[in-house]
Amino acid sequence: MEREIPSITARMLSKELKDLELNKVIERTVHQTIPIKVSYKLTAHGESLKMIFDPMKEWGLKHREINFSTT
């Protein structure tokens, strides 16, 4: 995830993921591999937020395009 969000620190990402887990938005799974791998998935509660977040994502992408275009 850190690669997908280059401006976030490992500490901030960890804090945000813990908050999402505490609020039952995501589920954390630790895989007993070497090295240990951790994966996350949306819970049913988290899935219910997609109808809100998907339009927000689209708006954000359009907003970025408008504000950072070189025209």
C-alpha positions as CSV (number, residue, x, y, z in Angstrom):
1,M,0.0,0.0,0.0
2,E,2.9,2.4,0.7
3,R,3.8,2.2,-3.0
4,E,0.3,3.2,-4.0
5,I,0.3,6.2,-1.7
6,P,3.9,7.6,-2.0
7,S,3.2,10.6,0.3
8,I,2.1,8.6,3.3
9,T,4.6,7.5,6.0
10,A,4.6,3.9,7.3
11,R,3.5,5.2,10.7
12,M,0.5,7.1,9.3
13,L,-0.5,4.2,7.1
14,S,-0.3,1.8,10.1
15,K,-2.4,4.2,12.3
16,E,-5.1,4.6,9.6
17,L,-5.3,0.8,9.0
18,K,-5.7,0.2,12.7
19,D,-8.5,2.8,12.9
20,L,-10.3,1.2,10.0
21,E,-9.9,-2.2,11.6
22,L,-11.2,-1.0,14.9
23,N,-14.2,0.6,13.1
24,K,-14.9,-2.8,11.4
25,V,-14.3,-1.3,7.9
26,I,-11.5,-3.7,7.0
27,E,-10.4,-7.1,8.2
28,R,-6.7,-7.8,8.8
29,T,-5.2,-11.3,8.1
30,V,-1.7,-12.3,9.1
31,H,-0.2,-15.0,6.9
32,Q,2.4,-17.2,8.6
33,T,5.0,-17.0,5.8
34,I,8.6,-15.9,5.8
35,P,8.6,-12.9,5.7
36,I,5.2,-12.5,7.4
37,K,2.6,-11.2,5.0
38,V,-0.4,-9.1,6.1
39,S,-3.4,-8.7,3.9
40,Y,-6.5,-6.5,4.3
41,K,-10.0,-6.8,2.8
42,L,-13.2,-4.8,3.2
43,T,-15.8,-6.2,5.7
44,A,-19.4,-6.2,4.8
45,H,-19.7,-2.8,6.6
46,G,-16.7,-1.5,4.5
47,E,-18.4,-2.8,1.3
48,S,-21.4,-0.7,2.2
49,L,-19.3,2.4,2.0
50,K,-18.3,1.8,-1.6
51,M,-21.5,3.5,-2.9
52,I,-20.2,6.6,-1.2
53,F,-16.5,6.3,-1.9
54,D,-16.7,5.4,-5.6
55,P,-18.3,8.7,-6.6
56,M,-15.9,10.6,-4.3
57,K,-13.0,8.9,-6.1
58,E,-14.3,9.9,-9.4
59,W,-14.8,13.5,-8.3
60,G,-11.3,13.5,-6.9
61,L,-9.8,12.3,-10.2
62,K,-11.7,14.9,-12.2
63,H,-10.7,17.6,-9.6
64,R,-7.1,16.6,-9.9
65,E,-7.3,16.7,-13.7
66,I,-8.8,20.2,-13.7
67,N,-6.4,21.6,-11.2
68,F,-3.2,20.0,-12.4
69,S,-3.7,19.9,-16.2
70,T,-1.1,21.8,-18.2
71,T,-3.5,23.6,-20.5
